[in-house]
Amino acid sequence: MRNLKLLCSVAGAALMVHGVGHAQDVRAQDEEQIVFADLRVPAEILVSASRADDLLLKQYTGSALVITAEQIEQRQTRDIADVLRDVPGVAVAGIAGQTQIRLRGSEANHVLVLVDGIEVSDPYAGEFDIGTLQAEPGARVEVLRGAQSALYGPDAIGGVVAYESASGRSQPGFAARIEGGTQGTINGALRYGAAGDSWDAALSAVVVSTDGQPNARGGTRDIGRDSYTVSGKGSVEVAEGIALRAAARFIRTEGQTNDSDFDSASPTFGFTIDSPGVTFTNEAVYALVGARAEMLDGRWTHDLSAQIAEVDRETDSPFGLTSASEGDRVKASYVTAFKLADAHNLTFAADFERESFRNALAASGGFTGRRAVEQVGFVGEYRYAGEAFDLSAALRHDINDRFADATTFRVGAGYRVTDTTRLRAAGGSGVKNPGFFELFGFVDGRFIGNENLRPEKSTGWEVGLDQDLGDSARVSVAYFDSELEGEIFTTFPPPNFIATPANRTTVSEQRGVEVSLNARLAAQWSLDAAYSYLDAEENGIEEVRRPQHIASAALTWRAPGDAASATLVVRHNGETPDVAFTDPSFVPVRVILDDYTLVNLNARVKLADGISAFARVDNLLDERYEQVFSFVSPGRSAVVGVEARF
């Protein structure tokens, strides 16, 4: 791969400084403790479930799951997309250059992704390529399932995925890892965190590189990639009750990809074929600055923040640049929260957001200037947290300069029936404005945008049960039901059959069941498992890339004194409907992708204080499968590595 020398240099430096992240970013010193057998861990905290203060998971009235830093480490996760497969209600489908996530049957652009509080979706595509998000030492992920537009506005119909890197206070010192393996894989990570009485700071760098494997049926061309991430965050208390914070991130991913065969006379028409010289490059810069002030002994808080995102994407061929786009976002938010009493909390928020887009390849035709949309949103939120009863309500009104104004809501309640049983229910609405590609996109002879599109609107509800099984296990079950109106889909009108988006006049329905289990089986054994059943239909027809059945299980063994550990991860994806463009008219043909089961196995052994060696085999059984029609996913791969911390 290109940049191999650079990768080796970075990896070597990472190994020399030692260290790996294990600590989760703990946000309070006096958090309540949950006991699992003989292990005491801090109670899980949700950062994104409120526009104000962090919220204990046990007080949240909807469905959420936290993937801790320890779990990410145990599964030796490198791409965050992989560990999201272990979350109930999440479907992942990826190819080179674009990996999508869908929550509860929603579209990929219905999921809001936050990274250290920054909205990271590409304004042009309307969604975030989750395949570009690499796991940093000490990072954690939380997933809120169900409409969150009442808190965050458009883009959150399906829910929120919030990734948070570790702070310098939660994980001080150096951390590093280096690994190499089959398919020319070289991965490395380096992190340093520090903190003082009134400040903390952290800096991280991650490199993921592989020569890859063929992704065309019967193909021989390896599809590799190089991904680089550099990030930093910090805060400082400049006076009593006044703190400043900042975060920034740079991501660059480059690699090979393949095109489909568009020769109607070819026997492989509509299938992915080896396409030498076809590459992609995605580059993004994100930044956030904020200030927080506390008054009345911390009962009244004010938070002001501003953030930017700049996302550039392009694809190349042997004949030159084939597509290029530039998407930009500027966002400012003010949040004030007041604690009326220990159990009552009121929050008001105001958001301003401006997104702009430019087609950076004039030769592609269509609109090549810059277009922009602006939006102002106002949020009111109330939370009550009692001994046995919890209540939450949020209302948001968005003022749009291009689309009709929208009002969304969310209400929820939870009741602890016994010390071990909690019932909860929630309902709400969501909205998604059309993206720039849907409005103005243009691909010569294949796609024309539609400037008359309307926002999509969703309403839904859920009921759930959280049950503790003794002191060593917890199971959560939820049933959800939602409807989507005005769904944006692609039409192929005759006589030219050129694709163009439109709003459906029928209703799309999503309903299903989600189950998750966290258990301590014995002193050295733990199990995390999840299962989802989904029935997602539009006018009686199954929605594509949304399998009915998804299941996963992660079994971990740890030796006494943490001298060694091993984790077995099994992930099953049921049969999945998709579309194939194998008809010369380019009208899509529905196909069914086979189900598949992936088995990953890893182990770790302690070599000395702060230094350990590890090994991992992904897709142990060498399963051949497709997440997207005719794009073959990677087979078996293996790596070995060393990590250290001090």
C-alpha positions as CSV (number, residue, x, y, z in Angstrom):
1,M,0.0,0.0,0.0
2,R,1.0,3.6,-0.4
3,N,2.5,5.3,2.7
4,L,3.7,1.9,4.0
5,K,7.0,3.5,5.1
6,L,5.0,6.2,7.0
7,L,2.8,3.7,8.6
8,C,5.8,1.7,9.8
9,S,7.4,4.8,11.3
10,V,4.2,5.8,13.1
11,A,3.7,2.2,14.4
12,G,7.3,2.0,15.6
13,A,7.0,5.3,17.5
14,A,3.8,4.1,19.0
15,L,5.5,1.0,20.3
16,M,8.4,2.9,21.8
17,V,6.2,5.2,23.9
18,H,4.3,2.3,25.4
19,G,0.7,2.2,26.8
20,V,-2.8,1.3,25.8
21,G,-6.1,2.7,26.9
22,H,-8.4,0.8,29.2
23,A,-10.1,3.5,31.3
24,Q,-13.6,4.7,30.5
25,D,-14.2,8.4,30.7
26,V,-15.8,8.6,34.1
27,R,-17.7,11.9,34.5
28,A,-18.4,12.0,38.2
29,Q,-16.4,11.1,41.3
30,D,-19.4,10.0,43.3
31,E,-21.3,7.9,40.8
32,E,-23.5,5.1,42.1
33,Q,-21.9,1.7,41.9
34,I,-23.5,-1.4,40.3
35,V,-22.3,-4.8,41.6
36,F,-21.8,-7.7,39.2
37,A,-20.6,-10.7,41.3
38,D,-17.3,-9.5,42.8
39,L,-16.7,-6.7,40.3
40,R,-17.6,-3.1,41.1
41,V,-17.8,-0.8,38.1
42,P,-19.1,2.8,37.7
43,A,-22.8,3.1,36.7
44,E,-23.2,3.6,33.0
45,I,-23.8,7.2,32.0
46,L,-25.5,8.6,28.9
47,V,-23.9,11.8,27.5
48,S,-26.3,12.3,24.6
49,A,-29.7,11.5,26.2
50,S,-30.2,15.1,27.4
51,R,-29.2,18.5,26.0
52,A,-28.0,19.4,29.6
53,D,-26.3,17.3,32.1
54,D,-25.3,13.6,31.7
55,L,-27.9,11.1,32.6
56,L,-27.7,7.7,34.4
57,L,-28.7,4.9,32.1
58,K,-31.1,3.6,34.7
59,Q,-33.0,6.9,34.5
60,Y,-33.4,7.0,30.8
61,T,-36.9,6.3,29.6
62,G,-36.0,5.0,26.1
63,S,-33.8,2.3,24.7
64,A,-30.0,2.8,24.9
65,L,-26.9,0.8,25.1
66,V,-23.4,1.8,26.1
67,I,-20.3,0.1,24.6
68,T,-17.7,0.7,27.2
69,A,-14.0,1.2,26.6
70,E,-13.4,-2.2,28.2
71,Q,-15.7,-4.0,25.8
72,I,-14.1,-2.3,22.8
73,E,-10.7,-3.4,24.1
74,Q,-11.9,-7.0,24.9
75,R,-13.2,-7.4,21.3
76,Q,-10.0,-5.7,19.9
77,T,-12.2,-3.4,17.8
78,R,-10.5,-1.3,15.2
79,D,-13.5,-0.1,13.2
80,I,-16.3,1.3,15.3
81,A,-18.7,-0.1,12.7
82,D,-17.8,-3.6,13.7
83,V,-18.8,-3.2,17.4
84,L,-22.0,-1.5,16.4
85,R,-23.1,-4.9,15.1
86,D,-23.4,-5.9,18.8
87,V,-26.1,-3.4,19.5
88,P,-29.8,-4.5,19.1
89,G,-31.6,-2.7,16.4
90,V,-28.5,-1.7,14.5
91,A,-27.9,-3.0,10.9
92,V,-24.5,-2.4,9.3
93,A,-23.8,-2.6,5.5
94,G,-20.5,-1.6,4.1
95,I,-18.5,-1.5,0.9
96,A,-15.2,0.2,0.1
97,G,-15.6,3.9,0.6
98,Q,-19.0,3.8,2.3
99,T,-20.3,2.0,5.4
100,Q,-23.9,2.6,6.5
101,I,-25.8,2.0,9.7
102,R,-29.5,1.8,10.1
103,L,-31.4,1.9,13.4
104,R,-34.7,0.2,13.8
105,G,-35.3,0.0,10.1
106,S,-34.6,3.7,9.4
107,E,-32.5,4.9,6.5
108,A,-28.8,5.5,6.9
109,N,-29.2,9.3,6.7
110,H,-31.8,9.1,9.6
111,V,-29.1,8.4,12.1
112,L,-27.3,11.3,13.8
113,V,-23.6,10.6,14.6
114,L,-21.8,12.7,17.2
115,V,-18.1,12.5,17.8
116,D,-17.0,14.3,21.0
117,G,-20.2,16.3,20.7
118,I,-19.6,17.3,17.0
119,E,-22.1,16.4,14.3
120,V,-20.0,14.6,11.7
121,S,-22.3,13.7,8.8
122,D,-21.4,14.8,5.3
123,P,-23.8,17.7,4.4
124,Y,-23.7,16.6,0.8
125,A,-24.6,12.9,1.3
126,G,-26.7,13.6,4.5
127,E,-25.1,10.8,6.4
128,F,-21.8,9.8,8.0
129,D,-19.5,7.1,6.6
130,I,-19.1,5.1,9.8
131,G,-16.3,3.1,8.2
132,T,-14.0,6.1,8.7
133,L,-14.4,6.1,12.5
134,Q,-11.5,4.2,14.1
135,A,-11.4,3.1,17.7
136,E,-9.0,5.2,19.9
137,P,-7.7,3.8,23.2
138,G,-10.1,4.5,26.0
139,A,-13.1,5.5,23.7
140,R,-16.7,4.6,24.4
141,V,-19.9,4.5,22.3
142,E,-23.5,5.0,23.2
143,V,-26.5,4.3,21.0
144,L,-29.9,5.8,21.6
145,R,-32.6,4.0,19.6
146,G,-35.8,5.8,18.6
147,A,-36.5,9.3,17.3
148,Q,-34.4,12.0,18.9
149,S,-35.4,14.9,16.7
150,A,-37.0,16.7,19.7
151,L,-33.5,17.1,21.1
152,Y,-31.3,17.3,18.0
153,G,-33.6,18.3,15.1
154,P,-33.4,16.7,11.6
155,D,-31.1,13.7,11.0
156,A,-32.2,11.8,14.2
157,I,-35.3,9.9,13.1
158,G,-33.8,6.6,13.8
159,G,-31.6,7.6,16.8
160,V,-28.2,8.8,17.9
161,V,-24.8,7.2,17.9
162,A,-22.4,9.1,20.2
163,Y,-18.7,8.3,20.2
164,E,-16.6,9.9,22.9
165,S,-12.8,9.7,23.2
166,A,-11.2,9.5,26.6
167,S,-10.2,12.7,28.3
168,G,-6.8,13.5,29.7
169,R,-8.2,13.3,33.2
170,S,-9.9,9.9,32.8
171,Q,-6.9,8.3,31.1
172,P,-3.6,10.1,31.9
173,G,-0.3,9.0,30.5
174,F,0.9,7.3,27.3
175,A,-0.9,4.5,25.4
176,A,0.2,2.7,22.3
177,R,-0.4,-0.4,20.2
178,I,1.1,-1.8,17.0
179,E,-0.2,-4.8,15.1
180,G,0.5,-6.5,11.7
181,G,-1.0,-9.4,9.9
182,T,-2.4,-11.0,6.7
183,Q,-3.3,-8.9,3.7
184,G,-0.4,-6.5,4.5
185,T,-2.2,-5.2,7.5
186,I,-0.4,-2.6,9.7
187,N,-2.4,-0.8,12.4
188,G,-1.1,1.5,15.1
189,A,-2.4,3.8,17.8
190,L,-0.7,6.4,20.0
191,R,-2.3,8.5,22.7
192,Y,-1.2,10.9,25.5
193,G,-3.4,12.3,28.2
194,A,-2.6,14.7,31.1
195,A,-4.4,16.7,33.7
196,G,-3.9,19.2,36.4
197,D,-6.1,20.7,39.1
198,S,-8.0,22.9,36.7
199,W,-7.2,21.5,33.2
200,D,-6.9,18.3,31.2
201,A,-5.8,17.5,27.6
202,A,-5.5,14.5,25.3
203,L,-4.0,13.9,21.9
204,S,-4.5,10.8,19.8
205,A,-3.4,9.3,16.5
206,V,-4.7,6.1,14.8
207,V,-3.5,4.4,11.6
208,V,-5.4,1.6,9.9
209,S,-3.9,0.1,6.7
210,T,-4.4,-3.0,4.7
211,D,-3.8,-4.3,1.2
212,G,-7.3,-5.9,1.4
213,Q,-9.0,-8.7,-0.5
214,P,-11.0,-8.9,-3.7
215,N,-14.6,-7.6,-3.4
216,A,-16.0,-8.6,-6.8
217,R,-17.5,-12.0,-7.4
218,G,-14.7,-14.0,-8.9
219,G,-12.4,-11.0,-8.8
220,T,-8.7,-10.9,-8.2
221,R,-8.1,-7.2,-7.5
222,D,-7.3,-6.5,-3.8
223,I,-9.3,-3.6,-2.4
224,G,-7.1,-2.0,0.3
225,R,-7.3,1.2,2.2
226,D,-5.3,3.6,4.4
227,S,-7.1,5.5,7.2
228,Y,-5.5,8.2,9.4
229,T,-7.1,9.9,12.4
230,V,-5.6,12.7,14.5
231,S,-7.7,14.1,17.3
232,G,-7.3,16.2,20.4
233,K,-9.6,17.5,23.2
234,G,-9.1,19.5,26.4
235,S,-10.7,21.8,29.0
236,V,-9.6,24.4,31.4
237,E,-11.3,26.1,34.4
238,V,-10.5,29.8,33.9
239,A,-12.4,30.9,37.1
240,E,-14.5,29.4,39.7
241,G,-17.6,27.9,37.9
242,I,-16.4,28.9,34.4
243,A,-14.7,26.4,32.1
244,L,-13.6,26.4,28.5
245,R,-13.3,23.3,26.3
246,A,-12.2,22.4,22.7
247,A,-12.1,19.4,20.5
248,A,-10.7,18.8,17.0
249,R,-10.4,15.9,14.6
250,F,-8.9,15.2,11.2
251,I,-9.8,12.0,9.3
252,R,-8.4,10.9,5.9
253,T,-9.3,7.6,4.2
254,E,-8.0,6.6,0.9
255,G,-8.3,3.3,-0.9
256,Q,-9.3,1.2,-3.9
257,T,-12.8,0.4,-5.0
258,N,-14.6,-1.3,-7.9
259,D,-17.3,-0.1,-10.3
260,S,-20.2,-2.0,-11.7
261,D,-20.3,-3.3,-15.3
262,F,-22.5,-0.9,-17.3
263,D,-22.0,-2.7,-20.6
264,S,-25.5,-4.0,-21.4
265,A,-24.0,-6.6,-23.8
266,S,-21.8,-8.1,-21.0
267,P,-22.8,-11.2,-19.1
268,T,-21.7,-9.4,-15.9
269,F,-23.9,-6.3,-16.6
270,G,-25.0,-4.8,-13.3
271,F,-22.4,-6.8,-11.3
272,T,-19.3,-5.4,-9.5
273,I,-16.2,-6.2,-11.5
274,D,-12.5,-5.6,-11.1
275,S,-11.8,-2.0,-12.1
276,P,-8.1,-1.2,-12.0
277,G,-7.2,2.4,-11.2
278,V,-10.6,3.2,-9.5
279,T,-9.9,4.8,-6.1
280,F,-11.6,7.0,-3.5
281,T,-10.5,9.6,-1.0
282,N,-12.5,10.9,1.9
283,E,-11.2,13.7,4.1
284,A,-12.8,15.6,6.9
285,V,-12.0,18.3,9.5
286,Y,-14.1,18.8,12.6
287,A,-13.7,21.3,15.4
288,L,-15.6,22.5,18.5
289,V,-15.1,25.2,21.1
290,G,-17.3,25.8,24.1
291,A,-17.7,27.6,27.4
292,R,-19.7,26.6,30.4
293,A,-20.7,28.6,33.4
294,E,-22.3,27.5,36.7
295,M,-24.4,29.7,39.0
296,L,-26.3,29.2,42.2
297,D,-24.0,26.5,43.5
298,G,-24.2,24.6,40.2
299,R,-28.0,24.5,40.0
300,W,-28.1,26.9,37.0
301,T,-25.8,26.2,34.1
302,H,-25.1,28.0,30.8
303,D,-23.3,26.4,27.9
304,L,-22.3,28.1,24.6
305,S,-20.6,26.2,21.8
306,A,-19.7,26.5,18.2
307,Q,-18.6,23.8,15.8
308,I,-17.6,23.3,12.2
309,A,-17.4,20.4,9.8
310,E,-15.7,20.3,6.4
311,V,-16.1,17.0,4.4
312,D,-14.5,16.5,1.0
313,R,-15.0,13.3,-1.1
314,E,-13.8,12.2,-4.5
315,T,-13.4,9.2,-6.7
316,D,-10.9,8.7,-9.4
317,S,-10.4,6.4,-12.4
318,P,-7.6,5.8,-14.9
319,F,-9.2,8.6,-17.0
320,G,-9.2,11.1,-14.2
321,L,-11.6,12.5,-11.5
322,T,-15.1,11.0,-11.8
323,S,-16.8,12.7,-8.9
324,A,-16.0,15.3,-6.2
325,S,-18.0,17.1,-3.6
326,E,-17.5,19.6,-0.8
327,G,-19.8,19.8,2.2
328,D,-19.5,22.3,5.1
329,R,-21.4,22.9,8.3
330,V,-21.3,25.7,10.8
331,K,-23.3,25.2,14.0
332,A,-23.8,27.3,17.2
333,S,-25.7,26.2,20.3
334,Y,-26.8,27.8,23.6
335,V,-28.0,25.5,26.4
336,T,-29.2,26.6,29.8
337,A,-30.4,24.2,32.5
338,F,-31.9,24.8,35.9
339,K,-32.5,22.3,38.7
340,L,-35.7,23.3,40.4
341,A,-35.1,20.6,43.1
342,D,-33.1,17.5,43.4
343,A,-35.5,15.6,41.1
344,H,-36.7,18.3,38.7
345,N,-34.7,19.7,35.8
346,L,-35.6,22.3,33.1
347,T,-33.6,22.9,30.0
348,F,-33.8,25.3,27.1
349,A,-31.6,25.2,24.0
350,A,-31.3,27.2,20.9
351,D,-29.4,26.0,17.8
352,F,-28.3,27.7,14.6
353,E,-27.0,25.6,11.7
354,R,-25.9,26.4,8.2
355,E,-24.9,23.7,5.7
356,S,-23.5,24.3,2.3
357,F,-22.5,22.1,-0.7
358,R,-20.5,22.4,-3.9
359,N,-20.2,20.0,-6.7
360,A,-16.4,20.2,-7.1
361,L,-16.3,18.5,-10.5
362,A,-17.7,20.9,-13.1
363,A,-17.2,18.4,-15.8
364,S,-19.9,16.1,-14.3
365,G,-22.6,18.5,-15.4
366,G,-25.6,19.6,-13.4
367,F,-25.4,22.3,-10.8
368,T,-21.8,23.2,-10.0
369,G,-22.3,26.4,-7.8
370,R,-22.6,26.5,-4.1
371,R,-26.0,26.0,-2.4
372,A,-26.8,26.5,1.3
373,V,-29.6,25.9,3.8
374,E,-30.1,27.4,7.2
375,Q,-32.1,26.3,10.2
376,V,-32.8,27.7,13.7
377,G,-34.2,25.4,16.4
378,F,-35.6,25.9,19.9
379,V,-35.8,23.1,22.4
380,G,-37.6,22.8,25.7
381,E,-36.8,19.8,27.9
382,Y,-38.1,18.7,31.3
383,R,-36.8,15.7,33.4
384,Y,-38.0,14.3,36.7
385,A,-35.9,11.6,38.4
386,G,-37.5,10.1,41.5
387,E,-36.8,7.0,43.6
388,A,-39.1,4.8,41.6
389,F,-40.5,7.0,38.8
390,D,-38.8,8.9,36.0
391,L,-40.4,11.2,33.5
392,S,-39.0,13.1,30.5
393,A,-40.5,15.4,27.9
394,A,-39.0,17.5,25.1
395,L,-40.5,19.8,22.5
396,R,-38.6,21.3,19.6
397,H,-39.5,23.8,16.9
398,D,-37.3,24.2,13.8
399,I,-37.4,27.2,11.5
400,N,-36.1,26.3,8.0
401,D,-35.3,28.7,5.2
402,R,-36.0,26.2,2.5
403,F,-38.5,23.8,3.9
404,A,-41.6,24.1,6.0
405,D,-41.1,24.7,9.7
406,A,-41.4,21.6,11.9
407,T,-42.3,20.8,15.5
408,T,-41.2,17.5,17.0
409,F,-41.8,16.0,20.5
410,R,-40.6,13.1,22.7
411,V,-42.1,11.9,26.0
412,G,-41.2,9.0,28.2
413,A,-41.7,7.5,31.6
414,G,-40.0,4.7,33.6
415,Y,-41.3,3.0,36.8
416,R,-39.2,0.7,39.0
417,V,-41.7,-2.0,40.0
418,T,-39.2,-3.7,42.3
419,D,-35.6,-3.3,43.1
420,T,-34.8,-5.5,40.1
421,T,-37.6,-4.7,37.6
422,R,-38.2,-1.5,35.7
423,L,-40.9,-0.8,33.1
424,R,-40.5,2.1,30.6
425,A,-42.3,3.6,27.7
426,A,-41.6,6.4,25.3
427,G,-43.0,8.0,22.2
428,G,-42.0,10.8,19.8
429,S,-41.7,12.2,16.4
430,G,-38.9,12.9,14.0
431,V,-38.1,14.8,10.8
432,K,-35.5,14.5,8.1
433,N,-34.8,17.3,5.6
434,P,-33.7,16.3,2.1
435,G,-29.9,16.3,1.6
436,F,-28.0,18.2,-1.1
437,F,-27.5,15.1,-3.2
438,E,-31.2,14.4,-3.2
439,L,-32.0,18.0,-4.1
440,F,-29.2,18.9,-6.6
441,G,-27.2,15.8,-7.3
442,F,-26.4,15.0,-10.9
443,V,-24.7,12.0,-12.5
444,D,-24.7,12.3,-16.3
445,G,-27.3,9.9,-17.8
446,R,-28.0,8.1,-14.5
447,F,-29.3,10.5,-11.8
448,I,-30.9,13.9,-11.6
449,G,-31.8,15.6,-8.2
450,N,-35.3,16.9,-7.3
451,E,-35.5,20.4,-5.8
452,N,-39.2,19.9,-4.9
453,L,-38.6,17.2,-2.3
454,R,-40.4,17.5,1.1
455,P,-39.0,16.5,4.5
456,E,-39.7,13.0,5.7
457,K,-41.7,12.8,9.0
458,S,-41.9,10.0,11.5
459,T,-43.9,9.1,14.6
460,G,-43.4,6.1,16.9
461,W,-43.6,4.6,20.3
462,E,-41.9,1.8,22.4
463,V,-42.3,-0.1,25.6
464,G,-39.5,-1.9,27.4
465,L,-38.5,-3.9,30.4
466,D,-35.2,-3.9,32.3
467,Q,-34.7,-6.9,34.5
468,D,-31.8,-7.6,36.9
469,L,-31.2,-11.3,37.4
470,G,-29.6,-11.5,40.9
471,D,-26.4,-9.5,41.2
472,S,-24.7,-10.8,38.1
473,A,-26.9,-10.3,35.0
474,R,-29.3,-7.8,33.4
475,V,-31.7,-8.4,30.5
476,S,-33.5,-5.6,28.5
477,V,-36.4,-6.2,26.2
478,A,-38.1,-3.6,24.0
479,Y,-41.0,-3.5,21.5
480,F,-41.2,-0.6,19.1
481,D,-43.5,0.6,16.4
482,S,-43.1,3.6,14.1
483,E,-44.4,5.1,10.8
484,L,-42.6,7.2,8.2
485,E,-44.5,9.6,5.9
486,G,-43.1,11.1,2.7
487,E,-40.2,8.7,2.5
488,I,-37.7,9.8,-0.1
489,F,-37.0,7.0,-2.7
490,T,-35.6,6.8,-6.2
491,T,-37.9,6.6,-9.2
492,F,-37.0,5.6,-12.8
493,P,-39.6,7.3,-15.0
494,P,-39.8,6.3,-18.7
495,P,-38.9,6.8,-21.4
496,N,-35.2,7.4,-20.4
497,F,-35.4,5.7,-16.9
498,I,-33.0,8.2,-15.5
499,A,-33.1,7.9,-11.7
500,T,-34.6,10.8,-9.7
501,P,-35.8,11.0,-6.0
502,A,-39.4,11.6,-5.0
503,N,-41.6,11.5,-1.9
504,R,-43.7,8.4,-1.5
505,T,-47.5,8.9,-1.0
506,T,-47.8,5.6,1.1
507,V,-46.6,5.0,4.6
508,S,-43.5,3.1,5.6
509,E,-43.8,1.0,8.8
510,Q,-41.2,-0.3,11.1
511,R,-41.9,-2.6,14.1
512,G,-39.8,-5.1,16.0
513,V,-38.4,-6.6,19.2
514,E,-34.9,-6.0,20.7
515,V,-33.2,-8.0,23.4
516,S,-29.9,-7.5,25.1
517,L,-28.1,-9.4,27.9
518,N,-25.1,-8.5,30.1
519,A,-24.1,-11.3,32.5
520,R,-21.2,-12.3,34.7
521,L,-21.3,-16.1,34.3
522,A,-18.5,-16.8,36.8
523,A,-15.6,-15.0,38.4
524,Q,-13.6,-15.1,35.2
525,W,-16.4,-15.3,32.6
526,S,-18.7,-12.6,31.1
527,L,-21.3,-12.6,28.3
528,D,-22.8,-9.8,26.2
529,A,-25.6,-10.8,23.8
530,A,-28.1,-9.1,21.6
531,Y,-31.0,-10.0,19.3
532,S,-33.2,-8.0,17.0
533,Y,-36.4,-8.9,15.0
534,L,-37.4,-6.3,12.5
535,D,-40.4,-6.0,10.3
536,A,-39.8,-2.9,8.0
537,E,-42.2,-2.5,5.1
538,E,-43.2,0.2,2.6
539,N,-46.6,-0.4,1.2
540,G,-46.3,-4.1,2.1
541,I,-42.9,-4.6,0.5
542,E,-39.8,-5.2,2.6
543,E,-37.3,-2.4,2.9
544,V,-33.9,-3.1,1.5
545,R,-30.7,-3.7,3.6
546,R,-32.7,-4.3,6.7
547,P,-32.5,-8.0,7.8
548,Q,-35.3,-9.4,9.9
549,H,-33.0,-11.2,12.2
550,I,-29.7,-9.9,13.7
551,A,-27.9,-11.5,16.7
552,S,-24.6,-11.3,18.4
553,A,-22.8,-12.8,21.4
554,A,-19.4,-11.9,23.0
555,L,-18.0,-14.4,25.5
556,T,-14.9,-13.2,27.5
557,W,-12.6,-15.1,29.8
558,R,-10.1,-13.3,32.0
559,A,-7.3,-15.0,34.1
560,P,-6.8,-14.1,37.7
561,G,-4.8,-10.9,38.1
562,D,-5.6,-10.1,34.4
563,A,-2.6,-12.2,33.4
564,A,-4.4,-13.2,30.2
565,S,-7.8,-13.0,28.5
566,A,-9.7,-14.3,25.4
567,T,-12.9,-13.2,23.7
568,L,-15.1,-15.1,21.2
569,V,-17.5,-13.0,19.2
570,V,-20.2,-14.5,17.1
571,R,-22.4,-12.2,14.8
572,H,-25.3,-13.4,12.7
573,N,-27.0,-11.4,10.0
574,G,-30.2,-12.9,8.5
575,E,-31.3,-12.9,4.9
576,T,-31.4,-9.3,3.6
577,P,-33.4,-7.8,0.7
578,D,-31.4,-5.6,-1.7
579,V,-31.6,-4.2,-5.2
580,A,-29.6,-5.1,-8.3
581,F,-29.3,-3.0,-11.4
582,T,-29.1,-5.9,-13.8
583,D,-31.9,-4.8,-16.1
584,P,-30.7,-2.7,-19.1
585,S,-33.4,-0.1,-18.2
586,F,-31.6,0.5,-14.9
587,V,-34.8,-0.1,-13.1
588,P,-33.7,-2.0,-9.9
589,V,-34.5,-5.7,-9.5
590,R,-35.1,-7.0,-6.0
591,V,-32.8,-9.7,-4.7
592,I,-32.2,-11.6,-1.4
593,L,-28.7,-11.7,0.1
594,D,-27.9,-14.9,1.9
595,D,-27.7,-14.9,5.7
596,Y,-24.2,-15.2,7.2
597,T,-22.5,-15.8,10.5
598,L,-19.1,-14.3,11.4
599,V,-16.9,-15.7,14.2
600,N,-14.0,-13.7,15.6
601,L,-11.5,-14.9,18.2
602,N,-8.8,-13.0,20.0
603,A,-6.5,-13.5,23.0
604,R,-4.2,-11.3,25.1
605,V,-1.3,-12.2,27.5
606,K,0.5,-10.0,29.9
607,L,4.2,-9.9,29.3
608,A,5.2,-7.4,32.0
609,D,3.7,-4.5,34.0
610,G,2.0,-2.4,31.4
611,I,3.0,-4.5,28.4
612,S,1.0,-7.3,26.7
613,A,0.9,-9.2,23.5
614,F,-2.3,-10.1,21.6
615,A,-3.5,-11.9,18.5
616,R,-6.8,-11.8,16.6
617,V,-8.5,-13.8,13.9
618,D,-11.5,-12.2,12.2
619,N,-14.0,-14.3,10.2
620,L,-12.4,-17.4,11.6
621,L,-14.6,-19.7,9.5
622,D,-13.8,-17.8,6.3
623,E,-17.4,-17.1,5.6
624,R,-18.1,-15.8,2.1
625,Y,-20.9,-13.2,2.2
626,E,-22.3,-10.0,0.7
627,Q,-23.5,-7.0,2.7
628,V,-24.4,-5.2,-0.6
629,F,-25.4,-7.0,-3.8
630,S,-22.4,-8.4,-5.7
631,F,-19.8,-6.7,-3.3
632,V,-18.0,-9.7,-1.7
633,S,-17.0,-8.9,1.9
634,P,-13.5,-9.9,3.3
635,G,-12.7,-13.5,4.3
636,R,-10.4,-14.7,7.0
637,S,-7.7,-12.4,8.4
638,A,-5.3,-12.5,11.3
639,V,-3.1,-10.1,13.2
640,V,-0.6,-10.2,16.1
641,G,0.6,-7.2,18.0
642,V,2.0,-5.6,21.2
643,E,0.5,-2.9,23.3
644,A,1.8,-1.0,26.3
645,R,0.8,1.7,28.7
646,F,2.4,3.9,31.4
